[in-house]
């Protein structure tokens, strides 16, 4: 086994994310079917994509989720899941994925242009 892969597996065991094949996948489903995404799934995605430790990713994700809730862009559901409030197209929510998507596929209904 290559040294880099062995290091990833050791890190996964230490952080509790042992099953590296179970990463969130992007799908668009009706809101009634898809309820949101867990904090742990978001942290795993961010840590993997940005190649940072899980603890650092957790701090960043926590900050972003709090800001999103304050600004009314993200909703925390009663079961602890998170979802975008205004997802395009209406009635669909976007799940985090492990592959690149274009912004028009998964963005909020915000009419103002971002900086």
PEHU-V135222 format. One record per backbone hydrogen bond with DSSP energy under -1.0 kcal/mol. NH is the residue of the N-H (numbers start at 1). CO is the residue of the C=O. Records with the same first field share a line. If there is no record, write none. Layout:
NH->CO ; CO
//
This chain:
6->2
7->3
8->4
9->5
10->6
11->7
12->8
13->9
14->10
15->11
16->12
17->12
20->18
22->19
31->91
33->30
34->30
37->82
42->38
43->39
44->40
45->41
46->42
47->43
48->44
49->45
50->46
52->47
57->53
58->54
59->55
60->56
61->57
62->58
63->59
64->60
65->61
66->62
67->63
68->64
69->65
70->66
71->67
73->68
74->68
75->83
77->81
80->77
82->37
83->75
85->73
88->107
92->89
93->29
105->102
//
